[in-house]
């Protein structure tokens, strides 16, 4: 069974959050934008009709809906539900959520339902504050972090459903392998990653760039820099050891790249309270 991890450089955006309580017979027809609505039914049920299929979603169940797909939402009886619209972004419009075969309808286990509901209710509260004129500079960071946590919790719940599969047409198996390998083993070189994906280095560079809009060494470099920051902030490892662990040929090479990326040397970064943030 697939267990997709959210790569650290894929940004998960929260486009909208809403809690609705509809009376019997209410309905709404819409053509959504580029976000994927995730719904949890708290009470009652809703019927969601797409051109090719329909879903009857009851209390305690979730529906993860695709973007750019018209739908009719109908409430046969009083219904209380929460919706969070999520979008994944990377360079040149690569949408990581395309690998999921949406729409997905499932009933999470009790503990997972409680976790998803708690996250959604907290998002509703944060979203209402941020749109009521009381927004602070940290609201965006809080909402983005909660959205990422919600998606991670949702994916963990989905992978326990035997019917869940990722869409290999949208996310080719070799690309999933490449991204997952870079996240788990950032010390590897591009040639090693290409070999694991079954391609020569030149072929891999070409098809990776075509899919994601940036070269694989740039993507890998971003992961390495993020890991370097984490090591500098949370460990006492020598800078030379960090460089070696992340696959750099020398400490000098690592330090030059780090300074060019962040405007600080690794040693100065380590002395900053809380890193750059």
C-alpha positions in Angstrom: 0.0 0.0 0.0 1.4 3.4 -0.9 2.2 5.8 2.0 3.0 9.2 0.4 5.2 11.5 2.4 4.9 15.3 1.9 8.3 16.5 0.7 9.6 19.3 2.8 9.9 21.7 -0.1 6.3 21.2 -1.2 4.3 24.1 0.2 0.8 23.2 1.5 -1.5 26.2 1.3 -4.8 26.7 3.0 -7.1 28.5 0.5 -10.3 28.6 2.6 -11.8 27.3 5.8 -15.5 27.2 6.6 -17.9 25.6 9.0 -21.4 25.2 7.7 -24.7 24.3 9.3 -27.3 23.7 6.6 -31.0 23.0 6.9 -32.8 20.2 5.1 -33.1 20.7 1.4 -30.4 23.3 1.0 -28.0 22.8 -2.0 -25.1 24.5 -3.8 -23.8 24.1 -7.3 -20.2 25.2 -7.8 -17.1 24.9 -10.0 -14.2 25.0 -7.6 -10.8 26.5 -8.3 -7.4 25.0 -8.0 -7.7 23.9 -4.4 -8.8 20.5 -3.1 -11.6 20.7 -0.5 -11.4 18.3 2.4 -14.8 17.9 4.2 -15.6 16.2 7.6 -19.2 15.7 8.5 -19.9 16.4 12.1 -23.7 15.8 12.1 -26.2 14.6 9.5 -25.1 13.9 5.9 -24.4 15.5 2.6 -24.8 14.2 -1.0 -22.1 15.4 -3.4 -22.7 14.8 -7.1 -20.1 15.0 -9.7 -20.9 14.6 -13.4 -19.7 10.9 -13.4 -20.4 9.8 -9.8 -22.0 10.7 -6.5 -21.1 10.3 -2.8 -23.3 10.2 0.3 -21.1 11.3 3.2 -22.4 10.7 6.7 -21.3 11.9 10.2 -17.8 10.9 11.0 -16.9 10.5 7.4 -14.6 12.5 5.1 -14.6 13.5 1.4 -11.5 14.8 -0.3 -12.6 16.5 -3.5 -10.5 17.3 -6.6 -9.9 20.8 -8.0 -11.4 22.1 -11.2 -14.4 19.7 -11.1 -18.0 20.9 -11.0 -20.2 19.5 -8.3 -23.6 19.8 -6.6 -23.8 19.6 -2.8 -27.2 18.7 -1.4 -28.3 18.3 2.2 -31.2 15.9 2.7 -31.4 16.8 6.5 -29.8 19.2 8.9 -26.1 18.9 8.5 -23.1 20.4 10.4 -19.8 20.1 8.5 -16.3 21.6 8.1 -14.5 22.2 4.9 -10.8 23.1 4.4 -9.5 23.8 0.9 -5.9 22.8 0.4 -3.4 23.4 -2.4 0.1 22.1 -2.9 2.7 24.3 -4.6 6.2 24.1 -6.0 8.1 25.8 -8.7 6.4 26.2 -12.1 3.0 25.0 -10.8 3.8 21.4 -10.0 0.9 20.2 -7.9 1.9 17.4 -5.5 -1.7 16.6 -4.7 -2.2 15.4 -8.2 -0.8 12.0 -7.2 -4.0 11.3 -5.1 -7.0 9.8 -6.9 -9.6 12.3 -5.9 -12.4 12.3 -5.0 -11.8 10.0 -2.0 -14.5 9.1 0.5 -13.7 7.2 3.6 -14.5 6.8 7.3 -11.4 7.3 9.5 -10.9 5.4 12.7 -12.2 7.0 15.8 -8.9 8.4 17.0 -8.1 9.8 13.5 -11.6 11.3 13.2 -11.0 13.1 16.5 -7.6 14.3 15.4 -8.9 15.6 12.0 -11.9 17.3 13.7 -9.7 19.0 16.3 -7.3 20.3 13.6 -10.2 21.5 11.5 -11.9 23.3 14.4 -8.6 25.0 15.3 -8.2 26.1 11.7 -11.8 27.5 11.7 -10.9 29.6 14.8 -7.6 30.8 13.3 -9.1 31.5 9.9 -12.0 33.6 11.5 -9.5 35.6 13.5 -7.3 36.2 10.4 -10.2 37.5 8.3 -11.8 39.6 11.0 -9.3 42.4 11.0 -7.3 41.0 13.9 -4.7 39.3 11.8 -1.2 39.3 13.2 2.1 38.7 11.4 2.2 35.1 12.5 -1.3 34.0 11.4 -0.1 32.9 7.9 2.6 30.7 9.5 0.2 29.2 12.0 -2.5 28.4 9.4 0.1 27.0 6.9 1.5 24.8 9.6 -1.9 23.6 10.7 -2.9 22.9 7.1 0.3 20.7 6.5 -0.4 18.8 9.8 -4.1 18.3 8.7 -3.0 16.9 5.3 -0.4 14.6 7.0 -3.0 13.3 9.4 -5.4 12.8 6.5 -2.9 10.8 4.5 -2.1 8.7 7.5 -5.8 7.9 7.8 -6.2 7.2 4.1 -3.3 4.7 3.9 -5.1 2.5 6.4 -8.0 2.2 3.9 -7.4 -0.8 1.6 -8.9 1.0 -1.4 -6.5 3.9 -1.2 -4.0 4.2 -4.1 -1.9 7.0 -5.5 -2.3 7.9 -9.1 0.7 6.7 -11.0 -0.4 8.5 -14.1 -0.2 11.9 -12.3 2.8 11.0 -10.2 5.0 8.6 -12.2 6.6 5.9 -10.0 10.1 7.0 -10.9 9.3 10.6 -9.7 7.8 9.4 -6.4 11.0 7.3 -5.9 13.2 10.3 -6.7 11.5 12.7 -4.3 11.2 10.1 -1.6 14.9 9.2 -1.9 16.0 12.8 -1.8 14.0 13.3 1.4 15.3 10.2 3.1 18.8 10.1 1.8 19.9 13.7 0.9 23.6 12.6 1.0 23.2 10.7 -2.2 24.4 12.1 -5.5 22.2 12.7 -8.5 23.8 9.7 -10.4 22.8 7.4 -7.5 19.2 8.7 -7.4 19.0 8.4 -11.2 20.2 4.8 -11.0 17.5 3.9 -8.4 14.9 5.4 -10.8 16.2 3.3 -13.6 17.6 6.1 -15.7 21.0 7.4 -16.8 22.1 10.6 -15.1 21.5 12.6 -18.3 18.0 11.1 -18.9 17.1 11.7 -15.2 18.1 15.3 -15.3 16.1 15.9 -18.5 12.8 14.2 -17.4 13.0 15.6 -13.8 13.4 19.1 -15.1 10.5 18.6 -17.5 8.2 17.4 -14.7 9.1 19.9 -12.0 10.4 22.8 -13.8 13.8 22.8 -12.0 16.9 20.7 -12.2 17.3 17.8 -9.7 20.5 19.2 -8.2 18.6 22.4 -7.3 15.8 20.5 -5.6 18.3 18.3 -3.8 20.3 21.4 -2.8 17.2 22.9 -1.1 16.7 19.8 0.9 20.3 19.7 2.0 20.2 23.4 3.0 17.1 22.8 5.1 18.7 19.8 6.8 21.8 21.8 7.4 19.8 24.5 9.2 18.1 21.9 11.3 21.4 20.3 12.3 23.0 23.7 13.1 20.0 24.6 15.3 19.4 21.4 17.1 22.8 19.5 17.3 26.4 20.2 18.3 27.8 18.3 15.3 30.9 19.9 13.8 30.3 21.7 10.6 32.6 19.4 8.7 30.5 16.4 9.9 27.3 18.1 8.8 28.8 18.7 5.4 29.9 15.1 5.1 26.6 13.7 6.3 24.8 15.7 3.6 27.0 14.5 0.8 29.3 17.5 0.2 32.8 16.9 -1.0 34.3 19.3 1.5 33.4 21.7 4.3 34.6 24.6 2.1 32.1 23.7 -0.6 29.3 23.4 1.9 30.1 26.7 3.6 30.3 28.6 0.3 26.9 27.2 -0.8 25.3 27.9 2.7 26.6 31.5 2.7 25.4 32.1 -0.8 21.9 30.7 0.2 21.4 32.4 3.5 23.9 35.3 3.6 25.5 33.9 6.7 28.3 31.3 7.2 27.2 28.1 9.0 29.1 29.2 12.1 27.4 32.6 12.3 24.0 31.0 11.5 24.5 28.6 14.5 25.0 31.7 16.8 21.8 33.3 15.7 19.0 32.9 18.3 16.5 30.6 16.7 18.4 30.5 13.4 17.2 33.0 10.8 13.7 32.9 12.0 
